[in-house]
């Protein structure tokens, strides 16, 4: 049975639960500029603090831990950490050329 049919079958049986607000769960980690940069972006010209999408590359353990917490709480569906991983949004951080990499890393972590 293909994935779409499997999903429809489960949806016919019960309501599925999706994960929640990733940004709200990142905040308690109190990550600083160095956490967002990691070694990969240590010399990047712009401030990166607050670029949560980048954490899938620079601190994937944090994102993985949050996904795990959602699953343990009963989530059936996990979204990727890519709320702002677009060319337009990443202009704020001068990271437009890394959007594809962020999206792929976020999918792998999820």
N, CA, C and O of each residue as an XYZ file, in Angstrom:
440
protein
N       0.854     -1.175      0.000
C       0.000      0.000      0.000
C       0.903      1.243      0.000
O       1.861      1.324      0.768
N       0.582      2.204     -0.870
C       1.426      3.403     -0.933
C       1.166      4.321      0.263
O       0.187      4.160      0.991
N       2.058      5.276      0.442
C       2.014      6.168      1.603
C       0.718      6.970      1.664
O       0.149      7.142      2.742
N       0.253      7.455      0.537
C      -0.972      8.252      0.515
C      -2.175      7.414      0.972
O      -3.020      7.896      1.726
N      -2.244      6.187      0.521
C      -3.345      5.314      0.934
C      -3.235      4.968      2.417
O      -4.244      4.913      3.121
N      -2.016      4.738      2.889
C      -1.815      4.438      4.305
C      -2.261      5.613      5.169
O      -2.926      5.429      6.188
N      -1.885      6.829      4.748
C      -2.262      8.026      5.493
C      -3.779      8.178      5.518
O      -4.357      8.465      6.567
N      -4.424      7.988      4.375
C      -5.883      8.106      4.329
C      -6.537      7.082      5.245
O      -7.512      7.396      5.929
N      -6.018      5.873      5.266
C      -6.571      4.824      6.119
C      -6.471      5.218      7.590
O      -7.434      5.057      8.340
N      -5.329      5.725      8.006
C      -5.149      6.146      9.399
C      -6.062      7.331      9.709
O      -6.658      7.385     10.785
N      -6.179      8.281      8.778
C      -7.049      9.440      8.988
C      -8.523      9.042      9.086
O      -9.304      9.706      9.767
N      -8.896      7.970      8.413
C     -10.273      7.466      8.525
C     -10.523      6.888      9.912
O     -11.666      6.829     10.367
N      -9.453      6.461     10.584
C      -9.572      5.805     11.887
C      -9.443      6.758     13.074
O     -10.052      6.535     14.120
N      -8.653      7.814     12.912
C      -8.416      8.711     14.053
C      -7.862     10.052     13.601
O      -7.469     10.223     12.447
N      -7.839     10.989     14.523
C      -7.250     12.313     14.281
C      -5.754     12.201     14.522
O      -5.321     11.652     15.535
N      -4.966     12.722     13.589
C      -3.513     12.724     13.746
C      -3.072     14.021     14.414
O      -3.664     15.080     14.206
N      -2.032     13.914     15.209
C      -1.496     15.065     15.934
C      -0.205     15.515     15.264
O       0.686     14.709     14.997
N      -0.121     16.806     14.999
C       1.090     17.391     14.401
C       1.891     18.067     15.504
O       1.336     18.473     16.525
N       3.180     18.185     15.297
C       4.027     18.830     16.300
C       3.644     20.293     16.476
O       2.749     20.790     15.793
N       4.309     20.972     17.374
C       3.948     22.356     17.701
C       4.987     23.367     17.260
O       5.733     23.146     16.306
N       5.018     24.466     17.966
C       5.860     25.612     17.607
C       7.335     25.355     17.916
O       7.747     25.365     19.076
N       8.111     25.129     16.883
C       9.537     24.862     17.030
C      10.256     26.048     17.676
O      11.072     25.862     18.578
N       9.959     27.248     17.224
C      10.635     28.439     17.755
C      10.464     28.604     19.250
O      11.400     28.985     19.952
N       9.269     28.318     19.737
C       9.015     28.436     21.179
C       9.829     27.430     21.980
O      10.223     27.712     23.112
N      10.082     26.265     21.406
C      10.858     25.262     22.116
C      12.359     25.439     21.954
O      13.132     24.855     22.714
N      12.782     26.226     20.986
C      14.208     26.557     20.836
C      14.607     27.584     21.894
O      15.717     27.526     22.422
N      13.723     28.513     22.203
C      14.040     29.615     23.129
C      14.601     29.170     24.475
O      15.566     29.780     24.936
N      14.061     28.147     25.133
C      14.603     27.758     26.442
C      16.063     27.280     26.413
O      16.719     27.230     27.453
N      16.562     26.934     25.237
C      17.962     26.525     25.135
C      18.910     27.706     25.318
O      20.106     27.516     25.537
N      18.384     28.909     25.230
C      19.170     30.143     25.408
C      20.446     30.123     24.576
O      21.542     30.358     25.086
N      20.285     29.844     23.306
C      21.426     29.763     22.394
C      21.962     31.158     22.092
O      21.203     32.110     21.910
N      23.262     31.252     22.044
C      23.918     32.519     21.721
C      24.425     32.533     20.295
O      24.258     31.570     19.547
N      25.035     33.616     19.942
C      25.570     33.799     18.586
C      26.470     32.628     18.174
O      26.367     32.136     17.050
N      27.334     32.189     19.061
C      28.263     31.096     18.740
C      27.523     29.798     18.431
O      27.960     29.022     17.581
N      26.408     29.559     19.113
C      25.618     28.350     18.851
C      25.014     28.381     17.448
O      24.997     27.366     16.752
N      24.527     29.529     17.046
C      23.941     29.665     15.720
C      25.003     29.568     14.631
O      24.741     29.036     13.553
N      26.189     30.076     14.905
C      27.270     30.052     13.921
C      27.899     28.670     13.786
O      28.183     28.225     12.674
N      28.116     27.991     14.904
C      28.875     26.750     14.858
C      30.237     27.020     14.252
O      30.601     28.180     14.056
N      30.977     26.012     13.959
C      32.295     26.231     13.344
C      32.141     26.577     11.871
O      32.967     27.293     11.305
N      31.096     26.073     11.263
C      30.871     26.272      9.830
C      30.717     27.747      9.452
O      31.204     28.166      8.402
N      30.051     28.529     10.287
C      29.772     29.933      9.969
C      30.463     30.889     10.948
O      30.003     32.012     11.156
N      31.545     30.447     11.533
C      32.262     31.239     12.546
C      32.670     32.615     12.022
O      32.668     33.590     12.774
N      33.013     32.698     10.757
C      33.485     33.967     10.186
C      32.451     34.644      9.298
O      32.797     35.528      8.514
N      31.204     34.249      9.407
C      30.147     34.844      8.574
C      30.010     36.331      8.905
O      30.118     36.730     10.065
N      29.774     37.137      7.884
C      29.777     38.596      8.034
C      28.586     39.174      8.796
O      28.661     40.307      9.273
N      27.508     38.436      8.921
C      26.302     38.945      9.579
C      26.040     38.221     10.891
O      26.509     37.104     11.107
N      25.283     38.878     11.759
C      24.819     38.217     12.977
C      23.870     37.098     12.570
O      23.049     37.275     11.670
N      23.978     35.946     13.230
C      23.140     34.800     12.896
C      22.205     34.398     14.025
O      21.355     33.525     13.846
N      22.351     35.019     15.175
C      21.494     34.674     16.306
C      20.040     34.927     15.930
O      19.695     35.992     15.418
N      19.206     33.948     16.185
C      17.798     34.046     15.839
C      17.440     33.356     14.535
O      16.262     33.220     14.206
N      18.443     32.920     13.792
C      18.190     32.210     12.531
C      17.968     30.735     12.850
O      18.851     29.901     12.648
N      16.776     30.431     13.351
C      16.467     29.082     13.818
C      16.628     28.016     12.748
O      16.992     26.880     13.053
N      16.363     28.369     11.503
C      16.481     27.410     10.411
C      17.929     26.919     10.260
O      18.164     25.772      9.877
N      18.882     27.782     10.560
C      20.297     27.431     10.444
C      20.710     26.373     11.463
O      21.694     25.665     11.248
N      19.984     26.257     12.554
C      20.340     25.298     13.605
C      20.293     23.852     13.120
O      20.927     22.985     13.721
N      19.564     23.579     12.061
C      19.560     22.222     11.511
C      20.934     21.857     10.954
O      21.248     20.676     10.801
N      21.745     22.856     10.653
C      23.119     22.641     10.190
C      24.099     22.782     11.345
O      24.979     21.939     11.516
N      23.957     23.839     12.140
C      24.966     24.159     13.156
C      24.727     23.520     14.516
O      25.673     23.357     15.288
N      23.496     23.157     14.828
C      23.178     22.520     16.113
C      22.052     21.506     15.916
O      21.005     21.614     16.554
N      22.258     20.516     15.032
C      21.181     19.570     14.742
C      20.729     18.776     15.969
O      19.593     18.303     16.019
N      21.603     18.631     16.942
C      21.224     17.905     18.166
C      20.078     18.602     18.898
O      19.230     17.943     19.498
N      20.054     19.927     18.849
C      18.969     20.681     19.491
C      17.649     20.411     18.763
O      16.630     20.138     19.397
N      17.674     20.487     17.453
C      16.456     20.276     16.658
C      15.977     18.832     16.805
O      14.780     18.584     16.949
N      16.903     17.894     16.769
C      16.561     16.471     16.931
C      15.914     16.227     18.298
O      14.934     15.489     18.405
N      16.461     16.843     19.323
C      15.913     16.678     20.675
C      14.479     17.205     20.755
O      13.622     16.592     21.391
N      14.227     18.325     20.117
C      12.874     18.895     20.113
C      11.914     17.975     19.362
O      10.803     17.725     19.829
N      12.333     17.473     18.204
C      11.492     16.524     17.463
C      11.177     15.307     18.335
O      10.036     14.847     18.378
N      12.178     14.799     19.018
C      12.000     13.624     19.882
C      10.997     13.912     20.987
O      10.174     13.058     21.319
N      11.060     15.107     21.557
C      10.115     15.482     22.611
C       8.686     15.504     22.072
O       7.763     15.050     22.747
N       8.500     16.026     20.867
C       7.169     16.038     20.256
C       6.668     14.611     20.032
O       5.508     14.310     20.312
N       7.530     13.743     19.533
C       7.130     12.351     19.293
C       6.771     11.654     20.594
O       5.786     10.918     20.658
N       7.555     11.881     21.618
C       7.265     11.271     22.921
C       5.958     11.794     23.514
O       5.286     11.098     24.275
N       5.609     13.027     23.155
C       4.358     13.617     23.646
C       3.149     13.139     22.836
O       2.008     13.448     23.180
N       3.403     12.382     21.756
C       2.306     11.813     20.999
C       2.085     12.361     19.602
O       1.095     12.014     18.959
N       2.984     13.210     19.115
C       2.825     13.728     17.752
C       2.963     12.595     16.742
O       3.831     11.732     16.870
N       2.098     12.614     15.742
C       2.155     11.643     14.654
C       2.927     12.196     13.463
O       3.515     11.447     12.682
N       2.915     13.513     13.339
C       3.514     14.193     12.181
C       4.544     15.205     12.683
O       4.265     16.003     13.577
N       5.722     15.155     12.098
C       6.799     16.088     12.450
C       7.070     16.987     11.249
O       7.288     16.499     10.140
N       7.055     18.281     11.468
C       7.389     19.235     10.411
C       8.897     19.496     10.437
O       9.566     19.250     11.441
N       9.404     19.987      9.339
C      10.822     20.346      9.303
C      11.020     21.717      9.947
O      10.082     22.509     10.041
N      12.215     21.981     10.375
C      12.563     23.265     10.985
C      12.915     24.267      9.878
O      14.051     24.733      9.790
N      11.930     24.590      9.039
C      12.205     25.427      7.868
C      11.178     26.549      7.703
O      10.808     26.897      6.582
N      10.733     27.097      8.791
C       9.707     28.140      8.726
C      10.154     29.331      7.873
O       9.353     29.898      7.128
N      11.425     29.707      7.982
C      11.944     30.862      7.235
C      13.041     30.497      6.241
O      13.762     31.382      5.779
N      13.185     29.242      5.907
C      14.269     28.821      5.016
C      13.926     29.109      3.553
O      13.766     28.202      2.736
N      13.820     30.405      3.258
C      13.552     30.873      1.895
C      14.589     31.928      1.536
O      15.213     32.524      2.413
N      14.763     32.148      0.260
C      15.722     33.155     -0.206
C      15.426     34.535      0.394
O      16.335     35.230      0.849
N      14.158     34.918      0.391
C      13.776     36.241      0.885
C      14.089     36.384      2.374
O      14.696     37.374      2.782
N      13.687     35.418      3.182
C      13.919     35.496      4.632
C      15.402     35.456      4.981
O      15.844     36.130      5.911
N      16.163     34.672      4.238
C      17.583     34.525      4.560
C      18.423     35.722      4.135
O      19.604     35.797      4.472
N      17.823     36.667      3.393
C      18.534     37.906      3.069
C      18.914     38.664      4.342
O      19.939     39.345      4.380
N      18.082     38.542      5.389
C      18.360     39.219      6.660
C      19.687     38.776      7.264
O      20.321     39.522      8.009
N      20.099     37.551      6.934
C      21.317     36.978      7.510
C      22.421     36.781      6.469
O      23.477     36.229      6.780
N      22.179     37.231      5.239
C      23.117     36.996      4.133
C      23.388     35.507      3.945
O      24.530     35.095      3.740
N      22.333     34.709      4.015
C      22.452     33.255      3.881
C      21.632     32.710      2.703
O      21.300     31.525      2.678
N      21.308     33.561      1.735
C      20.471     33.136      0.619
C      21.046     31.917     -0.099
O      20.297     31.050     -0.550
N      22.361     31.852     -0.205
C      22.985     30.744     -0.946
C      22.965     29.430     -0.169
O      23.387     28.401     -0.696
N      22.483     29.444      1.073
C      22.458     28.238      1.901
C      21.041     27.697      2.132
O      20.854     26.769      2.920
N      20.051     28.267      1.455
C      18.653     27.877      1.672
C      18.426     26.400      1.351
O      17.806     25.683      2.137
N      18.911     25.956      0.230
C      18.728     24.534     -0.147
C      19.356     23.623      0.906
O      18.745     22.640      1.326
N      20.550     23.947      1.322
C      21.242     23.138      2.328
C      20.467     23.106      3.647
O      20.367     22.056      4.282
N      19.917     24.259      4.060
C      19.120     24.308      5.288
C      17.902     23.401      5.192
O      17.595     22.650      6.119
N      17.213     23.481      4.057
C      16.013     22.664      3.864
C      16.351     21.172      3.856
O      15.626     20.373      4.449
N      17.420     20.798      3.206
C      17.819     19.387      3.177
C      18.250     18.909      4.571
O      17.863     17.824      5.005
N      19.045     19.716      5.261
C      19.489     19.338      6.607
C      18.288     19.201      7.547
O      18.242     18.284      8.367
N      17.328     20.102      7.429
C      16.139     20.053      8.292
C      15.312     18.803      8.006
O      14.784     18.189      8.933
N      15.194     18.423      6.749
C      14.456     17.207      6.408
C      15.165     15.977      6.965
O      14.519     15.056      7.465
N      16.483     15.964      6.881
C      17.251     14.824      7.412
C      17.106     14.719      8.934
O      16.962     13.619      9.468
N      17.142     15.842      9.622
C      17.005     15.821     11.080
C      15.616     15.328     11.478
O      15.463     14.546     12.416
N      14.603     15.803     10.743
C      13.220     15.391     11.049
C      13.031     13.920     10.764
O      11.937     13.390     10.958
